[in-house]
Amino acid sequence: MTAVLRNEPFDPWHELARVEASLDKGKHGACASFVGTMRDFNLGDDIHSMSLEHYPEMTQRFLDNICDQALQRWQLSHCLIIHRFGEIKPGEPIVLTAAWSGHRAEAFEACRFLIEELKARAPFWKKETTATGKRWVHDSADK
């Protein structure tokens, strides 16, 4: 299990390959992944950038906890969450979730659980920059 918070851009495909190379060959038959990237629009406005704020210990504990929950619910070889914080530009990956298991159904279910729990409850605060200034975005506005 790995849950990582990053302040810099990352390549999700490189991260998946890195984890895949570290796992025992033949111990899983499936990997499901989700990559969320920053879009350049929200609530009818063009978005120039976004800043994600968090409390490091609180957020890390939350991400570790949902990874632990996934490992307890499904028979997984490994799960991964990488989440950005700080200044993010349109097109940059914000989040990667992945689950490795013996079978695709478990990998899909676990990967979906990771991203849905993260989006619903993770302690991040989002501020967008538009042409008219900055604004905080509430969860209900960005679903």
C-alpha positions in Angstrom: 0.0 0.0 0.0 1.2 3.4 -0.9 -0.4 6.8 -0.3 1.6 9.8 -1.4 1.1 13.6 -1.3 3.1 15.6 -3.8 3.7 19.2 -4.4 5.1 18.7 -7.9 3.7 17.3 -11.1 3.9 13.6 -11.7 3.6 11.2 -14.6 0.9 8.7 -13.7 2.0 6.1 -16.2 5.5 6.2 -14.9 4.2 5.8 -11.4 2.1 2.8 -12.4 5.0 1.2 -14.2 7.3 1.8 -11.2 4.9 0.0 -8.8 4.2 -2.8 -11.3 7.9 -3.5 -11.5 8.2 -3.7 -7.7 5.4 -6.3 -7.3 6.0 -10.1 -7.4 5.3 -11.4 -10.9 2.3 -13.6 -11.2 0.8 -12.5 -7.9 -1.9 -10.4 -9.6 -3.8 -10.6 -12.8 -5.4 -7.2 -12.9 -4.6 -3.5 -12.3 -7.3 -0.9 -12.5 -6.4 2.8 -12.3 -8.0 6.2 -12.4 -6.2 9.5 -13.3 -7.9 12.8 -12.6 -6.5 15.8 -14.3 -7.2 19.5 -13.8 -9.7 20.9 -16.3 -9.7 24.5 -17.5 -13.4 25.1 -16.8 -15.7 24.9 -13.8 -19.1 26.5 -12.9 -19.3 28.2 -16.3 -15.9 29.9 -16.0 -12.5 29.4 -17.6 -10.0 28.3 -14.9 -6.4 29.5 -15.2 -5.0 27.5 -12.2 -6.0 25.9 -8.9 -4.4 25.7 -5.5 -5.1 22.8 -3.2 -4.5 23.2 0.5 -4.4 20.6 3.2 -3.2 19.7 6.6 -0.3 17.2 5.9 -0.7 14.8 8.8 -4.5 14.8 8.6 -4.6 14.3 4.9 -1.9 11.6 4.9 -3.7 9.7 7.7 -7.0 9.9 5.7 -5.3 8.5 2.5 -3.5 5.8 4.4 -6.8 4.8 6.0 -8.7 4.4 2.8 -5.9 2.3 1.4 -6.1 0.1 4.5 -9.9 -0.2 4.1 -9.5 -1.2 0.4 -6.9 -3.9 1.4 -9.3 -5.2 4.0 -12.3 -5.3 1.8 -10.8 -6.8 -1.4 -8.0 -9.3 -1.9 -5.4 -6.9 -3.4 -1.7 -7.3 -4.1 -1.3 -3.5 -3.7 -3.1 -0.2 -3.9 -1.8 3.3 -4.7 -2.9 6.8 -4.2 -0.9 9.8 -5.4 -2.5 13.2 -4.8 -1.2 16.7 -5.6 -1.4 19.8 -3.5 -0.2 23.3 -4.1 -0.5 25.2 -7.4 -1.8 23.1 -10.3 -2.3 24.1 -13.9 -4.9 22.8 -16.4 -4.0 19.4 -17.9 -1.8 18.4 -15.0 -2.7 15.2 -13.1 -4.1 15.8 -9.7 -4.8 12.3 -8.5 -3.9 8.7 -9.3 -5.6 5.7 -7.7 -4.8 2.1 -8.6 -5.5 -1.3 -7.3 -3.8 -4.6 -8.2 -5.6 -7.9 -7.6 -5.9 -11.4 -8.8 -9.1 -10.6 -10.7 -10.4 -7.5 -12.6 -13.7 -7.2 -10.6 -11.8 -6.6 -7.3 -9.3 -4.3 -9.0 -12.1 -2.2 -10.5 -14.2 -2.1 -7.3 -11.2 -1.2 -5.1 -10.0 1.5 -7.5 -13.4 3.1 -7.6 -13.7 2.9 -3.8 -10.4 4.8 -3.5 -11.3 7.7 -5.8 -14.9 8.0 -4.5 -13.9 8.0 -0.9 -11.2 10.5 -1.6 -13.5 12.9 -3.6 -16.2 12.6 -1.0 -14.2 13.0 2.2 -10.5 13.9 1.8 -9.5 17.0 3.6 -8.4 19.3 0.7 -9.5 22.9 0.2 -9.6 24.1 -3.4 -9.1 27.7 -4.6 -9.5 28.4 -8.4 -8.1 31.3 -10.3 -10.3 32.8 -13.0 -10.1 35.9 -15.2 -12.0 37.8 -12.5 -10.0 36.6 -9.5 -9.8 33.8 -7.0 -12.6 31.8 -5.4 -12.9 28.9 -3.0 -14.8 25.9 -4.4 -17.2 24.0 -2.2 -17.5 20.2 -2.7 -21.1 20.4 -3.9 -20.1 22.7 -6.7 -17.6 20.3 -8.2 -19.2 16.9 -8.5 
